[in-house]
Amino acid sequence: MTPFVPHHLPATALRDLDMIGTAVFAVSGALVAARAQQNVVTFMFFAALTGVGGGTVRDLLIGAPVFWMHGSLTIAICLLMAWLVWLTPVRWWSAHAVDWFDGVGLAAYAVYGAAKALAYDIPGLPAAIMGVVTACVGGIFRDVLANMPSIVIRPEIYVTAAALSAGCYVFAQYMGLDPTLTALGAFSLGFGLRAVAIRYHLSLPSYRTR
């Protein structure tokens, strides 16, 4: 089956963002299973859940066919990433590997999710929110099932980075800018913000009771 391609984003750029997001989120899910010293089946389950979780919720909300039910490539990528992590020695993965892989997937899926929502005639603000949903929900599912504090409530900037990527992409499309450059630029901004947050432990001001 031909993959879904929004009319305003070239197929190659969309496919790259989609596959990058799927692969790196799947790796982040498998690494969580590795930390818990689980078996290979659990690796595959966490990889698939993290890789497709956000996109599944997005498609249900915008009224699109759930993407991974109409082709095998996405799930195949998730399972392959799980096997690759399973077969590699633990010393290859740094303590922050999950955060870095998650950061790449966050920015890629934020742009892709917003693009798909726009293609389904979702207005700008909800489309940007769908980018955030695509980027964040898989990681939430992963963390909840692993009994870890959810990544979205950790102090470092996370959802804000996804919102930056999705919001910049939507705004640029409304301004009529080149979609390929816009996609790459929005991805770079979101990942750059997340990378700085990881490196320097940046966070937004917290609510104070006094």
BELSUL-V326201 format. One record per backbone hydrogen bond with DSSP energy under -1.0 kcal/mol. CO is the residue of the C=O (numbers start at 1). NH is the residue of the N-H. Records with the same first field share a line. If there is no record, write none. Layout:
CO = NH + NH
This chain:
6 = 9
10 = 14
11 = 15
12 = 16
13 = 17
14 = 18
15 = 19
16 = 20
17 = 21
18 = 22
19 = 23
20 = 24
21 = 25
22 = 26
23 = 27
24 = 28
25 = 29
26 = 30
27 = 31
28 = 32
29 = 33
30 = 34
31 = 35
32 = 36
33 = 38
34 = 37
39 = 43
40 = 44
41 = 45
42 = 46
43 = 47
44 = 48
45 = 49
46 = 50
47 = 51
48 = 52
49 = 53
52 = 56
53 = 57
54 = 58
55 = 59
56 = 60
57 = 61
58 = 62
59 = 64
66 = 69
67 = 70
72 = 76
73 = 77
74 = 78
75 = 79
76 = 80
77 = 81
78 = 82
79 = 83
80 = 84
81 = 85
82 = 86
83 = 87
89 = 92
90 = 93
94 = 97
96 = 100
97 = 101
98 = 102
99 = 103
100 = 104
101 = 105
102 = 106
103 = 107
104 = 108
105 = 109
106 = 110
107 = 111
108 = 112
109 = 113
110 = 114
111 = 115
112 = 116
113 = 117
114 = 118
115 = 119
116 = 120
117 = 122
118 = 121
123 = 127
124 = 128
125 = 129
126 = 130
127 = 131
128 = 132
129 = 133
130 = 134
131 = 135
132 = 136
133 = 137
136 = 140
137 = 141
138 = 142
139 = 143
140 = 144
141 = 145
142 = 146
143 = 148
144 = 147
150 = 153
158 = 162
159 = 163
160 = 164
161 = 165
162 = 166
163 = 167
164 = 168
165 = 169
166 = 170
167 = 171
168 = 172
169 = 173
170 = 174
171 = 175
172 = 177
178 = 182
179 = 183
180 = 184
181 = 185
182 = 186
183 = 187
184 = 188
185 = 189
186 = 190
187 = 191
188 = 192
189 = 193
190 = 194
191 = 195
192 = 196
193 = 197
194 = 198
195 = 199
196 = 200
197 = 201
202 = 157
